[in-house]
Amino acid sequence: MGIEGQRDALARFWLAAPLDQLPSLWAGPFGEATRQHIRQLQPASSFTPQQVALRDAINQRLLQGGVQQPLAPQLLLAVFLYSPPGLMQVANPEQQLPAWLATAYQELYASSTAPPAGVPQASPAPVAAAPDFGVFPPSLEALVGNRIQLNRILGLSNLYYIDPEDREILQELLQLRSQLADLIQRAPEPALEGLWATDLGDRYWAMVRSGVQKEPLAAADQQRKAQATQSLSPAAGGGFGTPGSINAFLVAMLYYEPGQMRVEAAEQKLPAWLLPHYQQIFAQPLAAQQQP
């Protein structure tokens, strides 16, 4: 892997890294490799069109949500890799950033200048091997207790949302979606409300909001979508109120784009714990499409 490939791999790593592990990861080999890559940059450094697009997308999200939004530390660490010293500025970092990240920013940007052009610099250290995520849990109950896989769902969903052109990230996310859909389908329906009140619910909605539904479906995913649709169809003996209908609806939202799925009289058919998210993600785009 070349230096630029290492830079991109590190950016993907930080965007998918769990928030509670960022300080220790920054203090380890991943952080050291990242710092070396950043110090290699000069104001005249060039980037590929894909790198520029990713940097611009991250900067736009930071401008819209600020540096205290969820995922902001991951976004900042990723964008550092494409921001030469002297050309990156965060206002009041001591007040706005976690202490470890404020220190990292100060060391890299606030008190540094770019190396003079033509001065040889040490080559960045090779990127350490990616962590082993282990086997995907066999049930939703087991998934709730697996922080690694929960954070993987969140990280990949957010990374795809930022850069949907990254095919490697897409393939991982599609695999996770299939595995998650199968767990949802097998879960006891009465347990779903309690499970969605945990961090699993946040991870599920992050995947739904990522926009991955617009991607072409493999045959197995076509079957999952069709099965969920059939379970929700009164003409096929299904529909809301029949056994497993909420399981099927949760699976369907992983495969239908906002604007493509409507629930008539949703206030009467959907449980209270599910209704607000459906209205926010699916019903509002439908209403917008119907405006003249």
C-alpha positions in Angstrom: 0.0 0.0 0.0 1.4 3.4 -1.0 1.6 6.5 1.2 -1.7 7.9 -0.2 -3.4 4.5 0.2 -2.3 4.5 3.8 -3.7 8.0 4.3 -7.0 7.0 2.9 -7.0 3.8 5.1 -6.3 5.8 8.2 -9.2 8.3 7.3 -11.6 5.3 7.0 -10.3 3.9 10.2 -11.0 7.1 12.2 -14.4 7.6 10.7 -15.4 4.0 11.8 -13.6 4.1 15.2 -15.8 3.9 18.4 -15.9 7.2 20.3 -15.0 5.8 23.6 -11.8 4.2 22.3 -10.5 7.3 20.4 -8.1 8.6 23.1 -6.4 5.2 23.5 -6.3 4.7 19.7 -4.8 8.2 19.2 -2.1 7.4 21.8 -1.2 4.1 20.0 0.2 3.1 16.6 -2.8 4.4 14.6 -2.3 7.9 16.2 1.4 7.9 15.5 0.9 6.9 11.9 -1.7 9.6 11.5 0.5 12.3 13.0 3.4 11.4 10.7 1.1 11.6 7.6 -0.2 15.0 8.7 3.4 16.3 9.2 4.3 15.2 5.7 1.7 17.7 4.3 2.7 21.1 2.9 0.4 24.0 1.8 1.2 23.0 -1.8 0.4 19.3 -1.3 -1.9 17.8 -3.9 -4.8 15.4 -3.4 -6.7 13.1 -5.6 -10.3 14.2 -6.7 -11.7 11.5 -4.3 -9.7 12.8 -1.4 -10.8 16.4 -2.1 -14.4 15.3 -2.3 -14.1 13.5 1.0 -12.4 16.4 2.7 -15.0 18.8 1.4 -17.9 16.5 2.5 -16.4 16.3 6.0 -15.9 20.0 6.2 -19.4 20.7 5.1 -20.8 18.4 7.8 -18.6 20.1 10.4 -19.8 23.5 9.3 -23.4 22.4 9.4 -23.3 20.6 12.8 -20.3 22.2 14.5 -17.5 20.4 16.3 -19.7 19.3 19.2 -22.0 17.2 17.1 -22.0 13.4 17.3 -19.1 11.9 15.3 -17.2 15.3 15.3 -14.0 13.8 16.8 -14.0 11.1 14.2 -14.6 13.7 11.4 -11.8 15.9 12.7 -9.3 13.1 12.9 -10.1 12.1 9.3 -10.0 15.6 7.9 -6.7 16.3 9.6 -5.1 13.7 7.2 -6.0 16.0 4.2 -5.3 19.4 6.0 -1.7 20.6 5.9 -0.3 22.3 9.1 -0.9 26.0 8.9 -4.1 25.6 6.9 -6.5 24.1 9.5 -8.2 26.2 12.1 -10.6 25.3 14.9 -11.9 28.2 17.0 -11.5 27.9 20.8 -10.4 24.3 20.7 -9.9 24.1 24.5 -13.6 24.9 25.0 -15.0 23.0 22.1 -13.0 19.8 21.9 -12.3 17.0 24.3 -9.1 17.6 26.2 -7.1 14.9 24.3 -8.3 16.1 20.9 -7.6 19.8 21.8 -4.1 18.8 22.7 -3.7 16.9 19.5 -5.0 19.8 17.5 -2.7 22.3 19.3 0.4 20.1 18.7 -0.4 19.6 15.0 -1.8 23.0 14.0 -1.8 25.8 16.5 2.0 25.8 17.2 3.3 24.3 14.0 4.2 25.5 10.5 4.4 23.5 7.4 7.9 22.2 6.6 9.8 24.2 4.0 9.4 22.9 0.4 12.2 20.6 -0.6 13.2 19.6 2.9 13.2 15.8 3.1 10.9 14.3 5.7 10.8 10.9 7.3 8.4 8.4 5.6 5.2 7.8 7.5 5.0 4.6 9.5 3.1 1.8 7.9 -0.5 1.6 9.0 -1.1 -1.0 11.7 -3.3 -4.0 10.9 -7.0 -3.3 11.3 -8.6 -4.8 14.5 -10.3 -8.2 14.4 -14.1 -7.6 14.7 -14.8 -11.2 15.5 -17.9 -13.2 14.6 -21.2 -11.3 14.2 -23.5 -12.1 17.1 -26.2 -14.8 16.7 -29.1 -12.7 18.1 -30.1 -9.2 18.8 -29.7 -9.8 22.5 -26.1 -10.8 22.0 -25.6 -7.8 19.6 -26.7 -5.4 22.3 -23.8 -6.5 24.5 -21.2 -6.4 21.7 -19.7 -2.9 21.7 -17.3 -3.7 18.8 -20.1 -4.7 16.4 -22.4 -1.9 17.5 -19.7 0.7 16.9 -18.9 -1.0 13.6 -22.5 -0.5 12.5 -22.4 3.1 13.5 -19.0 3.9 12.0 -19.7 2.2 8.6 -23.2 3.8 8.4 -21.7 7.3 9.0 -18.8 6.7 6.7 -21.1 5.6 3.9 -23.3 8.6 4.5 -20.2 10.9 4.1 -18.6 9.0 1.1 -21.1 6.7 -0.6 -18.6 6.2 -3.5 -16.2 4.1 -1.3 -17.0 0.6 -2.6 -15.0 -1.1 0.2 -17.0 0.6 2.9 -20.2 -0.2 0.9 -19.5 -3.9 0.8 -18.9 -4.1 4.5 -22.1 -2.1 5.2 -24.2 -4.3 2.9 -22.9 -7.4 4.7 -23.8 -5.9 8.1 -27.2 -4.9 6.8 -27.9 -8.5 5.7 -26.8 -9.9 9.0 -28.8 -7.3 11.0 -31.9 -8.0 8.9 -31.7 -11.7 9.7 -31.4 -11.1 13.4 -34.4 -8.7 13.4 -36.5 -11.3 11.5 -35.7 -14.0 14.1 -36.1 -11.9 17.2 -39.1 -12.3 19.5 -41.5 -9.4 18.6 -42.4 -8.5 22.2 -38.7 -7.9 22.9 -38.1 -5.4 20.1 -39.2 -2.3 22.1 -36.7 -3.0 24.9 -33.9 -3.8 22.4 -34.5 -0.6 20.5 -34.3 1.4 23.7 -30.6 0.4 23.9 -27.7 1.6 21.8 -28.9 -0.9 19.2 -31.7 1.4 18.3 -29.3 4.3 17.6 -27.1 2.0 15.4 -30.2 0.8 13.5 -31.4 4.3 12.8 -27.9 5.4 11.7 -28.0 2.6 9.1 -31.5 3.6 8.0 -30.5 7.2 7.6 -27.3 6.4 5.8 -29.0 6.1 2.4 -27.7 2.6 1.7 -31.2 1.6 0.5 -30.5 3.2 -2.8 -27.8 0.7 -3.7 -28.7 -2.3 -6.0 -29.7 -5.4 -4.1 -28.1 -8.8 -4.3 -30.5 -11.7 -4.8 -30.5 -12.7 -1.1 -31.3 -9.1 -0.1 -34.0 -9.0 -2.8 -35.5 -12.0 -1.0 -35.3 -10.4 2.4 -37.0 -7.3 1.1 -39.8 -9.3 -0.7 -40.4 -11.4 2.4 -40.8 -8.3 4.6 -43.1 -6.7 2.1 -45.3 -9.8 1.9 -45.5 -10.0 5.7 -46.9 -6.4 5.7 -49.4 -7.0 2.9 -53.0 -7.8 3.9 -53.6 -9.4 0.5 -50.9 -12.0 1.3 -52.3 -12.7 4.7 -50.1 -10.3 6.5 -50.3 -6.6 7.6 -49.9 -4.7 10.8 -51.3 -6.6 13.8 -50.3 -10.0 12.5 -47.5 -11.9 14.2 -44.1 -10.6 13.2 -45.3 -7.5 11.4 -43.1 -5.1 13.5 -40.1 -7.4 12.7 -41.0 -7.2 9.0 -41.4 -3.4 9.2 -38.0 -2.9 10.8 -36.4 -5.0 8.0 -38.4 -3.1 5.3 -37.0 0.2 6.5 -33.5 -1.1 5.8 -34.3 -1.7 2.2 -36.9 1.0 1.2 -35.7 4.5 0.4 -37.5 7.4 2.2 -40.2 8.4 -0.2 -40.9 4.9 -1.4 -42.8 3.5 1.5 -46.1 4.7 3.1 -48.0 3.4 6.1 -51.6 4.6 6.0 -52.9 5.7 9.4 -49.4 5.2 10.9 -50.5 6.6 14.2 -52.9 3.7 14.7 -50.7 0.9 13.2 -47.2 1.7 14.6 -46.2 1.4 18.2 -45.3 4.6 20.0 -41.6 3.7 20.2 -41.3 3.3 16.5 -43.7 6.0 15.2 -41.5 9.2 15.6 -38.6 7.8 13.7 -40.8 6.6 10.9 -42.4 10.0 10.6 -39.1 11.8 10.6 -37.3 9.6 8.1 -40.1 8.3 5.8 -43.3 10.3 6.2 -41.7 13.8 5.8 -40.0 12.9 2.5 -43.3 11.5 1.3 -45.1 14.7 2.2 -42.4 16.8 0.5 -42.8 14.8 -2.7 -46.6 15.4 -2.7 -46.3 19.2 -2.6 -47.3 20.8 -5.9 
